[in-house]
Amino acid sequence: MRLILVSLALCLAAACSAGKPAQEPPTDKVVNVADAKAETPPKEKTIDEMRAESMASVDQEACSNVGGEVRQEGMLGMYRCVKPYADAGKACRSKSDCEGKCLAADDAAPDQETTGVCQADDSPFGCYAEVEDGKITNAICVD
């Protein structure tokens, strides 16, 4: 048994002390500095830079012309034009009754017939349950 352990130790020592494999010979390839920079991954943007870009991408005048409001939305607080729906707050039984979604009231029971209200604006954010054919279907939180 001792002989096996000594043999194993000698094999491990030989494997650890073995030289590195031969490296490939240097190439004569000339590297263009511009190409090397092009391969560098882009710098990560800060949240403030992304917010500034989102604000710059919103056409504030066009948003205002359709009755919209530029505001920060979602968990990241990006800017977007939020447009109201003309039928906001109208009673509904399905999405087909509304410009947007037909939303359940907070106190609606999922297993009973219910009437919802048409979504106020085109913001996709928040927690809500949809009504379809007078019944609550999808419930979701979007941020």
DSSP file (Angstrom, degrees, kcal/mol; ACC not computed):
  #  RESIDUE AA STRUCTURE BP1 BP2  ACC     N-H-->O    O-->H-N    N-H-->O    O-->H-N    TCO  KAPPA ALPHA  PHI   PSI    X-CA   Y-CA   Z-CA
    1    1 A M     >        0   0    0      0, 0.0     4,-2.1     0, 0.0     5,-0.2   0.000 360.0 360.0 360.0 -41.9    0.0    0.0    0.0
    2    2 A R  H  >  +     0   0    0      1,-0.2     4,-2.4     2,-0.2     5,-0.2   0.889 360.0  54.6 -62.6 -38.0    2.9    2.3    0.9
    3    3 A L  H  > S+     0   0    0      1,-0.2     4,-2.2     2,-0.2    -1,-0.2   0.877 106.9  50.5 -63.4 -38.2    4.5    1.6   -2.5
    4    4 A I  H  > S+     0   0    0      2,-0.2     4,-2.5     1,-0.2    -1,-0.2   0.920 110.8  48.7 -65.8 -44.1    1.2    2.6   -4.3
    5    5 A L  H  X S+     0   0    0     -4,-2.1     4,-2.3     2,-0.2    -2,-0.2   0.900 112.0  48.5 -63.5 -41.8    1.0    5.9   -2.4
    6    6 A V  H  X S+     0   0    0     -4,-2.4     4,-2.3     2,-0.2    -1,-0.2   0.911 112.2  49.3 -65.2 -41.5    4.7    6.7   -3.1
    7    7 A S  H  X S+     0   0    0     -4,-2.2     4,-2.2     1,-0.2    -2,-0.2   0.914 111.3  49.3 -63.0 -43.0    4.2    5.9   -6.8
    8    8 A L  H  X S+     0   0    0     -4,-2.5     4,-2.3     1,-0.2    -2,-0.2   0.905 110.6  50.2 -63.2 -42.4    1.1    8.1   -6.9
    9    9 A A  H  X S+     0   0    0     -4,-2.3     4,-2.4     1,-0.2    -1,-0.2   0.893 110.4  50.1 -63.4 -41.2    2.9   11.0   -5.2
   10   10 A L  H  X S+     0   0    0     -4,-2.3     4,-2.2     2,-0.2    -1,-0.2   0.893 110.2  50.2 -65.5 -39.5    5.8   10.7   -7.7
   11   11 A C  H  X S+     0   0    0     -4,-2.2     4,-2.2     2,-0.2    -2,-0.2   0.914 111.8  47.9 -64.2 -42.6    3.4   10.7  -10.7
   12   12 A L  H  X S+     0   0    0     -4,-2.3     4,-2.3     1,-0.2    -2,-0.2   0.904 111.3  50.3 -64.9 -41.5    1.7   13.8   -9.3
   13   13 A A  H  X S+     0   0    0     -4,-2.4     4,-1.8     1,-0.2    -1,-0.2   0.899 111.2  49.0 -64.1 -40.0    5.0   15.6   -8.7
   14   14 A A  H  X S+     0   0    0     -4,-2.2     4,-0.6     1,-0.2    -1,-0.2   0.896 111.4  49.4 -66.8 -39.7    6.1   14.8  -12.2
   15   15 A A  H >< S+     0   0    0     -4,-2.2     3,-0.5     1,-0.2    -2,-0.2   0.888 112.2  48.0 -67.2 -38.3    2.8   16.1  -13.7
   16   16 A C  H 3< S+     0   0    0     -4,-2.3    -1,-0.2     1,-0.2    -2,-0.2   0.821 113.0  47.5 -71.8 -31.1    3.0   19.3  -11.7
   17   17 A S  H 3< S+     0   0    0     -4,-1.8    -1,-0.2    -5,-0.2    -2,-0.2   0.485  83.3 118.9 -91.6  -0.9    6.6   20.0  -12.7
   18   18 A A  S << S-     0   0    0     -4,-0.6    -3,-0.0    -3,-0.5    -4,-0.0  -0.355  70.6-107.1 -64.1 144.3    6.1   19.3  -16.4
   19   19 A G        -     0   0    0      1,-0.1    -1,-0.1    -2,-0.0     3,-0.1  -0.169  38.5 -89.6 -68.3 163.8    6.9   22.3  -18.6
   20   20 A K        -     0   0    0      1,-0.1    -1,-0.1     3,-0.0     3,-0.1  -0.398  52.5 -94.1 -69.9 150.9    4.3   24.4  -20.3
   21   21 A P        -     0   0    0      0, 0.0    -1,-0.1     0, 0.0    -3,-0.0  -0.310  54.8 -84.2 -64.6 153.2    3.3   23.2  -23.8
   22   22 A A        -     0   0    0      1,-0.1     2,-0.2    -3,-0.1     0, 0.0  -0.302  46.4-127.2 -60.0 137.0    5.1   24.9  -26.6
   23   23 A Q        -     0   0    0      1,-0.1    -1,-0.1    -3,-0.1    -3,-0.0  -0.502  29.3 -95.7 -83.7 156.1    3.6   28.2  -27.6
   24   24 A E        -     0   0    0     -2,-0.2    -1,-0.1     1,-0.1     3,-0.1  -0.412  48.1-100.7 -67.9 146.0    2.7   29.0  -31.2
   25   25 A P        -     0   0    0      0, 0.0    -1,-0.1     0, 0.0    -3,-0.0  -0.341  47.3 -92.0 -65.9 150.8    5.4   30.9  -33.0
   26   26 A P        -     0   0    0      0, 0.0     2,-0.2     0, 0.0    -3,-0.0  -0.307  42.5-129.7 -62.8 146.1    4.7   34.6  -33.4
   27   27 A T        -     0   0    0      2,-0.1    -3,-0.0    -3,-0.1     0, 0.0  -0.573   7.3-132.6 -94.6 161.6    2.9   35.6  -36.5
   28   28 A D        +     0   0    0     -2,-0.2     2,-0.2     2,-0.1    -1,-0.1   0.223  61.1 135.8 -93.3  13.7    4.0   38.3  -38.9
   29   29 A K        -     0   0    0      1,-0.1     2,-0.5     2,-0.0    -2,-0.1  -0.420  50.4-139.6 -68.1 132.7    0.4   39.7  -38.9
   30   30 A V        -     0   0    0     -2,-0.2     2,-0.6     2,-0.0    -1,-0.1  -0.830  13.8-143.8 -93.6 127.8    0.3   43.5  -38.7
   31   31 A V        -     0   0    0     -2,-0.5     2,-0.4     4,-0.0     3,-0.0  -0.824   7.4-139.6 -97.2 123.3   -2.5   44.7  -36.4
   32   32 A N     >  -     0   0    0     -2,-0.6     4,-2.1     1,-0.1     3,-0.2  -0.689   8.8-141.6 -79.2 128.0   -4.3   47.8  -37.4
   33   33 A V  H  > S+     0   0    0     -2,-0.4     4,-2.2     1,-0.2     5,-0.2   0.873 101.7  54.7 -60.0 -39.6   -5.0   50.0  -34.4
   34   34 A A  H  > S+     0   0    0      1,-0.2     4,-1.9     2,-0.2    -1,-0.2   0.899 108.7  48.7 -62.2 -40.6   -8.4   51.0  -35.8
   35   35 A D  H  > S+     0   0    0      2,-0.2     4,-1.3     1,-0.2    -2,-0.2   0.898 109.3  52.5 -65.5 -39.7   -9.4   47.4  -36.2
   36   36 A A  H  < S+     0   0    0     -4,-2.1     4,-0.4     1,-0.2     3,-0.2   0.894 110.0  48.3 -63.2 -39.6   -8.2   46.6  -32.6
   37   37 A K  H >< S+     0   0    0     -4,-2.2     3,-1.1     1,-0.2    -1,-0.2   0.866 106.0  58.0 -68.1 -35.3  -10.4   49.5  -31.3
   38   38 A A  H 3< S+     0   0    0     -4,-1.9    -1,-0.2     1,-0.3    -2,-0.2   0.808 103.6  53.4 -64.9 -29.0  -13.4   48.2  -33.3
   39   39 A E  T 3< S+     0   0    0     -4,-1.3    -1,-0.3    -3,-0.2    -2,-0.2   0.590  84.3 104.8 -82.4 -10.4  -13.2   44.9  -31.5
   40   40 A T  S <  S-     0   0    0     -3,-1.1     3,-0.1    -4,-0.4    -3,-0.0  -0.548  81.7-112.4 -71.5 130.1  -13.3   46.5  -28.1
   41   41 A P        -     0   0    0      0, 0.0    -1,-0.1     0, 0.0     3,-0.1  -0.293  40.0 -95.5 -62.7 148.5  -16.7   46.0  -26.5
   42   42 A P        -     0   0    0      0, 0.0     2,-0.2     0, 0.0     3,-0.1  -0.277  43.9 -98.5 -65.3 151.0  -18.7   49.2  -26.1
   43   43 A K        -     0   0    0      1,-0.1     2,-0.1    -3,-0.1    -3,-0.0  -0.464  41.7-109.3 -68.6 136.6  -18.6   51.0  -22.7
   44   44 A E        -     0   0    0     -2,-0.2     2,-0.2    -3,-0.1    -1,-0.1  -0.450  34.2-126.9 -66.8 138.7  -21.5   50.2  -20.5
   45   45 A K        -     0   0    0     -2,-0.1     2,-0.1     1,-0.1    -1,-0.1  -0.595  16.3-122.7 -87.5 148.7  -23.9   53.1  -20.1
   46   46 A T     >  -     0   0    0     -2,-0.2     4,-2.2     1,-0.1     5,-0.2  -0.446  27.6-109.6 -80.2 163.4  -24.9   54.5  -16.7
   47   47 A I  H  > S+     0   0    0      1,-0.2     4,-2.5     2,-0.2     5,-0.2   0.866 121.1  54.5 -62.2 -35.8  -28.6   54.6  -15.8
   48   48 A D  H  > S+     0   0    0      2,-0.2     4,-2.3     1,-0.2    -1,-0.2   0.890 107.7  49.3 -66.0 -38.3  -28.4   58.4  -16.1
   49   49 A E  H  > S+     0   0    0      2,-0.2     4,-2.2     1,-0.2    -2,-0.2   0.907 111.9  48.6 -65.3 -41.6  -27.0   58.2  -19.6
   50   50 A M  H  X S+     0   0    0     -4,-2.2     4,-2.3     2,-0.2    -2,-0.2   0.898 111.7  49.5 -65.8 -39.8  -29.8   55.8  -20.6
   51   51 A R  H  X S+     0   0    0     -4,-2.5     4,-2.5     2,-0.2    28,-0.4   0.918 110.0  50.9 -64.1 -42.6  -32.4   58.1  -19.1
   52   52 A A  H  X S+     0   0    0     -4,-2.3     4,-2.3     1,-0.2    -2,-0.2   0.906 111.0  49.0 -61.9 -41.0  -30.9   61.1  -21.0
   53   53 A E  H  X S+     0   0    0     -4,-2.2     4,-1.6     2,-0.2    -1,-0.2   0.896 110.1  50.8 -64.2 -40.2  -31.0   59.1  -24.2
   54   54 A S  H  X S+     0   0    0     -4,-2.3     4,-0.6     1,-0.2    -2,-0.2   0.897 111.2  48.4 -66.4 -38.0  -34.6   58.1  -23.6
   55   55 A M  H >< S+     0   0    0     -4,-2.5     3,-0.9     1,-0.2    -2,-0.2   0.908 110.9  50.7 -65.7 -41.5  -35.6   61.7  -23.0
   56   56 A A  H 3< S+     0   0    0     -4,-2.3    -1,-0.2     1,-0.2    -2,-0.2   0.787 106.0  56.6 -66.8 -27.0  -33.8   62.8  -26.1
   57   57 A S  H 3< S+     0   0    0     -4,-1.6     2,-0.5    -5,-0.2    -1,-0.2   0.620  88.0  91.9 -81.7 -11.8  -35.6   60.2  -28.2
   58   58 A V  S << S-     0   0    0     -3,-0.9     2,-1.3    -4,-0.6     3,-0.1  -0.719  72.9-140.4 -87.2 127.6  -39.1   61.5  -27.2
   59   59 A D     >  -     0   0    0     -2,-0.5     4,-2.3     1,-0.2     5,-0.2  -0.737  20.9-172.0 -83.8  96.4  -40.6   64.0  -29.5
   60   60 A Q  H  > S+     0   0    0     -2,-1.3     4,-2.5     1,-0.2    -1,-0.2   0.859  79.9  51.1 -63.7 -37.6  -42.1   66.2  -26.8
   61   61 A E  H  > S+     0   0    0      2,-0.2     4,-2.3     1,-0.2    -1,-0.2   0.937 111.8  46.4 -66.2 -45.8  -44.1   68.4  -29.2
   62   62 A A  H  > S+     0   0    0      2,-0.2     4,-1.0     1,-0.2     6,-0.2   0.882 112.3  52.1 -63.1 -37.9  -45.6   65.4  -31.0
   63   63 A C  H ><>S+     0   0    0     -4,-2.3     5,-2.8     1,-0.2     3,-0.7   0.937 110.9  46.4 -62.6 -47.5  -46.5   63.9  -27.6
   64   64 A S  H ><5S+     0   0    0     -4,-2.5     3,-1.8     1,-0.2    -2,-0.2   0.869 105.6  61.1 -62.9 -37.7  -48.2   67.1  -26.5
   65   65 A N  H 3<5S+     0   0    0     -4,-2.3    -1,-0.2     1,-0.3    -2,-0.2   0.760 106.6  45.6 -63.9 -25.6  -50.1   67.4  -29.8
   66   66 A V  T <<5S-     0   0    0     -4,-1.0    -1,-0.3    -3,-0.7    -2,-0.2   0.243 124.6-101.7-100.1  12.6  -51.8   64.0  -29.1
   67   67 A G  T < 5S+     0   0    0     -3,-1.8    -3,-0.2     1,-0.2    -2,-0.1   0.617  76.5 143.5  81.0  12.1  -52.6   64.9  -25.5
   68   68 A G      < -     0   0    0     -5,-2.8     2,-0.4    -6,-0.2    15,-0.2  -0.234  42.1-140.1 -82.1 172.8  -49.7   62.8  -24.2
   69   69 A E  E     -A   82   0A   0     13,-2.0    13,-2.7    11,-0.0     2,-0.6  -0.999  12.1-132.7-135.4 129.1  -47.5   63.5  -21.3
   70   70 A V  E     +A   81   0A   0     -2,-0.4     2,-0.3    11,-0.2    11,-0.2  -0.721  45.7 150.4 -81.9 123.3  -43.7   62.8  -21.1
   71   71 A R  E     -A   80   0A   0      9,-2.2     9,-1.8    -2,-0.6     2,-0.4  -0.979  50.9 -94.3-150.4 162.3  -43.0   61.0  -17.9
   72   72 A Q  E     -A   79   0A   0     -2,-0.3     2,-0.3     7,-0.2     7,-0.2  -0.632  47.1-173.4 -79.3 134.2  -40.6   58.5  -16.4
   73   73 A E  E   > +A   78   0A   0      5,-3.0     5,-1.3    -2,-0.4     4,-0.5  -0.921  33.5  11.8-130.6 152.7  -41.9   55.0  -16.5
   74   74 A G  T > 5S-     0   0    0     -2,-0.3     3,-0.9     3,-0.2    69,-0.1   0.078  97.2 -58.1  75.7 175.4  -41.0   51.6  -15.2
   75   75 A M  T 3 5S+     0   0    0     68,-3.0    -1,-0.2     1,-0.3    68,-0.0   0.811 135.5  50.4 -63.1 -32.5  -38.4   50.5  -12.6
   76   76 A L  T 3 5S-     0   0    0     67,-0.4    -1,-0.3    -3,-0.2    -2,-0.2   0.592 105.0-128.8 -85.1 -10.4  -35.6   52.1  -14.6
   77   77 A G  T < 5 +     0   0    0     -3,-0.9    -3,-0.2    -4,-0.5     2,-0.2   0.867  41.9 171.8  68.2  37.1  -37.4   55.4  -14.9
   78   78 A M  E   < -A   73   0A   0     -5,-1.3    -5,-3.0    -6,-0.1     2,-0.3  -0.506  33.9-112.5 -76.9 150.3  -37.0   55.8  -18.7
   79   79 A Y  E     +A   72   0A   0    -28,-0.4     2,-0.3    -7,-0.2    -7,-0.2  -0.619  45.0 157.7 -85.3 141.5  -38.8   58.6  -20.3
   80   80 A R  E     -A   71   0A   0     -9,-1.8    -9,-2.2    -2,-0.3     2,-0.7  -0.980  46.0-102.2-154.6 160.1  -41.7   57.9  -22.7
   81   81 A C  E     -A   70   0A   0     -2,-0.3     2,-0.6   -11,-0.2   -11,-0.2  -0.790  34.0-159.5 -86.9 117.8  -44.8   59.6  -24.1
   82   82 A V  E     -A   69   0A   0    -13,-2.7   -13,-2.0    -2,-0.7    -2,-0.0  -0.893   8.2-160.7-102.9 117.4  -47.8   58.3  -22.3
   83   83 A K        -     0   0    0     -2,-0.6    39,-2.1   -15,-0.2    40,-0.2  -0.822  12.1-129.1-103.5 133.8  -51.0   58.9  -24.3
   84   84 A P  B     -B  121   0B   0      0, 0.0     2,-0.4     0, 0.0    37,-0.3  -0.409  18.8-124.3 -75.3 155.0  -54.5   58.9  -22.8
   85   85 A Y    >   -     0   0    0     35,-2.6     3,-1.4    34,-0.2    33,-0.0  -0.812  11.2-134.7 -96.9 142.3  -57.3   56.8  -24.2
   86   86 A A  T 3  S+     0   0    0     -2,-0.4    -1,-0.1     1,-0.3    34,-0.0   0.801 105.7  49.1 -65.8 -29.5  -60.5   58.6  -25.2
   87   87 A D  T >  S+     0   0    0     32,-0.1     3,-2.2     2,-0.1    31,-0.3   0.151  78.9 152.4 -98.0  19.8  -62.7   55.9  -23.5
   88   88 A A  T <   +     0   0    0     -3,-1.4    31,-0.2     1,-0.3    32,-0.2  -0.229  69.8  12.2 -53.5 131.1  -60.7   55.8  -20.2
   89   89 A G  T 3  S+     0   0    0     29,-2.4    -1,-0.3     1,-0.3    30,-0.1   0.332  90.2 140.3  85.0  -7.7  -62.9   54.7  -17.3
   90   90 A K    <   -     0   0    0     -3,-2.2    28,-2.5    29,-0.1    -1,-0.3  -0.410  61.5-102.8 -67.6 143.7  -65.8   53.5  -19.5
   91   91 A A  E     +C  117   0C   0     26,-0.2     2,-0.3    -3,-0.1    26,-0.2  -0.410  50.8 173.5 -66.3 142.7  -67.4   50.3  -18.3
   92   92 A C  E     -C  116   0C   0     24,-2.1    24,-2.9    11,-0.1     3,-0.1  -0.968  38.3-164.3-148.6 161.2  -66.3   47.2  -20.3
   93   93 A R  S    S+     0   0    0      1,-0.3    41,-2.8    -2,-0.3    42,-0.3   0.456  82.1  12.9-121.0 -11.6  -66.7   43.4  -20.4
   94   94 A S  S >  S-     0   0    0     38,-0.2     3,-1.8    39,-0.2    -1,-0.3  -0.975  79.5-100.7-157.8 164.4  -63.8   42.7  -22.8
   95   95 A K  G >  S+     0   0    0     -2,-0.3     3,-2.2     1,-0.3    37,-0.1   0.824 115.8  68.6 -58.2 -32.7  -60.8   44.3  -24.5
   96   96 A S  G 3  S+     0   0    0      1,-0.3    -1,-0.3     6,-0.1     5,-0.1   0.675  92.0  60.9 -64.5 -15.3  -62.8   44.7  -27.6
   97   97 A D  G <  S+     0   0    0     -3,-1.8     2,-0.3    -7,-0.0    -1,-0.3   0.510 106.5  53.7 -84.4  -5.5  -64.9   47.3  -25.7
   98   98 A C  S <  S-     0   0    0     -3,-2.2     4,-0.1     2,-0.3   -10,-0.0  -0.851  74.4-130.3-131.4 159.0  -61.8   49.6  -25.2
   99   99 A E  S    S+     0   0    0     -2,-0.3    -1,-0.1    20,-0.2     3,-0.1   0.881 105.7  14.5 -69.5 -40.4  -59.0   51.3  -27.0
  100  100 A G  S    S-     0   0    0      1,-0.3    -2,-0.3    19,-0.2     2,-0.2   0.222 118.6 -38.0-104.0-133.9  -56.6   49.7  -24.5
  101  101 A K        -     0   0    0     -4,-0.1    18,-2.6    -5,-0.1     2,-0.7  -0.614  47.4-122.9 -95.5 156.5  -57.3   46.9  -22.0
  102  102 A C  E     -D  118   0C   0     29,-0.3    29,-2.9    -2,-0.2     2,-0.3  -0.909  38.4-159.1 -96.0 113.1  -60.4   46.2  -20.0
  103  103 A L  E     -DE 117 130C   0     14,-2.9    14,-2.6    -2,-0.7    27,-0.2  -0.762  11.1-125.0-105.3 141.2  -59.2   46.2  -16.4
  104  104 A A        -     0   0    0     25,-3.1    25,-0.3    -2,-0.3    12,-0.1  -0.461  30.7-106.9 -76.9 149.8  -60.8   44.7  -13.4
  105  105 A A    >   -     0   0    0     10,-0.4     3,-1.7    -2,-0.1    -1,-0.1  -0.419  33.0-111.3 -69.2 154.4  -61.5   46.7  -10.3
  106  106 A D  T 3  S+     0   0    0      1,-0.3    -1,-0.1    -2,-0.1    -2,-0.1   0.799 117.1  48.0 -59.9 -29.3  -59.2   46.0   -7.4
  107  107 A D  T 3  S+     0   0    0      2,-0.1    -1,-0.3     0, 0.0     2,-0.1   0.309  82.2 125.8 -97.0   9.6  -62.1   44.4   -5.4
  108  108 A A    <   -     0   0    0     -3,-1.7     6,-0.1     1,-0.1    -4,-0.1  -0.447  59.5-128.1 -71.5 139.5  -63.3   42.1   -8.2
  109  109 A A    >   -     0   0    0      4,-0.2     3,-1.4    -2,-0.1    27,-0.3  -0.741  10.2-138.0 -88.8 132.9  -63.6   38.4   -7.4
  110  110 A P  T 3  S+     0   0    0      0, 0.0    26,-0.4     0, 0.0    -1,-0.1   0.744  98.8  48.9 -64.5 -24.0  -61.9   36.2   -9.9
  111  111 A D  T 3  S+     0   0    0     24,-0.1     2,-0.3     2,-0.1    24,-0.0   0.361 100.7  76.3-100.0   6.4  -64.6   33.5  -10.0
  112  112 A Q  S <  S-     0   0    0     -3,-1.4    24,-0.4     1,-0.0     2,-0.1  -0.811  90.3 -93.2-116.3 156.7  -67.6   35.9  -10.5
  113  113 A E        +     0   0    0     -2,-0.3     2,-0.3    22,-0.1    22,-0.2  -0.401  55.5 176.5 -59.6 140.8  -69.0   37.8  -13.5
  114  114 A T        -     0   0    0     20,-2.7     2,-0.4   -21,-0.1   -10,-0.0  -0.978  31.4-135.3-148.1 159.5  -67.6   41.3  -13.4
  115  115 A T        -     0   0    0     -2,-0.3   -10,-0.4    16,-0.0   -22,-0.2  -0.962  26.4-164.1-114.2 135.6  -67.5   44.5  -15.3
  116  116 A G  E     -C   92   0C   0    -24,-2.9   -24,-2.1    -2,-0.4     2,-0.4  -0.329  15.9-115.9-103.8-170.3  -64.2   46.3  -15.8
  117  117 A V  E     -CD  91 103C   0    -14,-2.6   -14,-2.9   -26,-0.2   -26,-0.2  -0.974  33.0-101.6-128.6 146.0  -63.1   49.8  -16.8
  118  118 A C  E     - D   0 102C   0    -28,-2.5   -29,-2.4    -2,-0.4   -16,-0.2  -0.417  48.8 -95.3 -68.1 139.9  -61.2   50.8  -19.9
  119  119 A Q        -     0   0    0    -18,-2.6   -19,-0.2   -31,-0.2   -20,-0.2  -0.200  27.0-136.5 -54.9 140.5  -57.5   51.5  -19.3
  120  120 A A  S    S-     0   0    0    -32,-0.2   -35,-2.6   -36,-0.1     2,-0.3   0.871  74.4  -9.6 -72.0 -39.7  -56.7   55.2  -18.8
  121  121 A D  B    S-B   84   0B   0    -37,-0.3    -1,-0.1     2,-0.2   -39,-0.0  -0.875  75.8 -90.3-151.9 179.6  -53.6   55.4  -21.0
  122  122 A D  S    S+     0   0    0    -39,-2.1   -41,-0.0    -2,-0.3    -3,-0.0   0.239  73.5 129.2 -87.7  15.7  -51.1   53.4  -23.0
  123  123 A S        -     0   0    0    -40,-0.2    -2,-0.2     1,-0.1    -3,-0.1  -0.558  44.8-160.2 -69.1 127.4  -48.6   52.9  -20.1
  124  124 A P        +     0   0    0      0, 0.0     2,-0.2     0, 0.0    -1,-0.1   0.494  58.3 102.3 -85.1  -1.8  -47.8   49.2  -19.8
  125  125 A F        +     0   0    0     18,-0.1    18,-0.2    16,-0.1     2,-0.2  -0.500  53.0  46.4 -92.5 152.3  -46.6   49.5  -16.3
  126  126 A G  E    S-F  142   0D   0     16,-2.9    16,-2.6    -2,-0.2     2,-0.5  -0.574  84.6 -65.7 117.9-179.3  -48.3   48.6  -13.0
  127  127 A C  E     +F  141   0D   0     14,-0.3     2,-0.3    -2,-0.2    14,-0.3  -0.919  62.6 143.4-109.3 132.6  -50.2   45.7  -11.6
  128  128 A Y  E     -F  140   0D   0     12,-2.6    12,-2.8    -2,-0.5     2,-0.4  -0.989  40.4-133.0-161.3 161.1  -53.6   44.9  -13.0
  129  129 A A  E     -F  139   0D   0    -25,-0.3   -25,-3.1    -2,-0.3    10,-0.3  -0.975  26.7-135.0-119.8 138.1  -56.0   42.1  -14.0
  130  130 A E  E     -E  103   0D   0      8,-3.0     7,-3.0    -2,-0.4     2,-0.5  -0.607   8.1-140.8 -92.4 152.4  -57.7   42.0  -17.3
  131  131 A V  E     +F  136   0D   0    -29,-2.9     2,-0.4     5,-0.2   -29,-0.3  -0.952  21.9 174.0-112.7 131.2  -61.4   41.3  -17.9
  132  132 A E  E >  S-F  135   0D   0      3,-2.8     3,-1.5    -2,-0.5   -38,-0.2  -0.987  72.1  -7.2-138.8 127.1  -62.4   39.2  -20.9
  133  133 A D  T 3  S-     0   0    0     -2,-0.4   -39,-0.2     1,-0.3     3,-0.1   0.853 129.8 -56.9  54.7  38.0  -66.0   38.0  -21.6
  134  134 A G  T 3  S+     0   0    0    -41,-2.8   -20,-2.7     1,-0.2     2,-0.4   0.570 119.3 100.6  76.1   9.1  -67.0   39.4  -18.1
  135  135 A K  E <  S-F  132   0D   0     -3,-1.5    -3,-2.8   -42,-0.3     2,-0.3  -0.953  78.2-109.0-127.3 146.5  -64.4   37.3  -16.3
  136  136 A I  E     +F  131   0D   0    -24,-0.4    -5,-0.2   -26,-0.4     3,-0.1  -0.561  46.1 161.7 -71.2 130.7  -61.1   38.1  -14.8
  137  137 A T  E     +     0   0D   0     -7,-3.0     2,-0.2     1,-0.4    -1,-0.1   0.430  49.0  25.9-114.3-104.8  -58.3   36.5  -16.9
  138  138 A N  E     -     0   0D   0     -9,-0.1    -8,-3.0     1,-0.0     2,-0.4  -0.419  56.4-170.7 -71.0 131.9  -54.7   37.6  -16.8
  139  139 A A  E     +F  129   0D   0    -10,-0.3     2,-0.3    -2,-0.2   -10,-0.3  -0.986  20.6 159.3-118.0 134.7  -53.3   39.3  -13.7
  140  140 A I  E     -F  128   0D   0    -12,-2.8   -12,-2.6    -2,-0.4     2,-0.5  -0.992  36.4-143.6-153.6 153.6  -49.8   40.7  -14.1
  141  141 A C  E     -F  127   0D   0     -2,-0.3     2,-0.5   -14,-0.3   -14,-0.3  -0.996  22.1-170.9-120.3 125.5  -47.4   43.3  -12.6
  142  142 A V  E      F  126   0D   0    -16,-2.6   -16,-2.9    -2,-0.5   -68,-0.1  -0.966 360.0 360.0-119.5 126.8  -45.1   45.0  -15.2
  143  143 A D              0   0    0     -2,-0.5   -68,-3.0   -18,-0.2   -67,-0.4   0.284 360.0 360.0-146.2 360.0  -42.2   47.2  -14.2
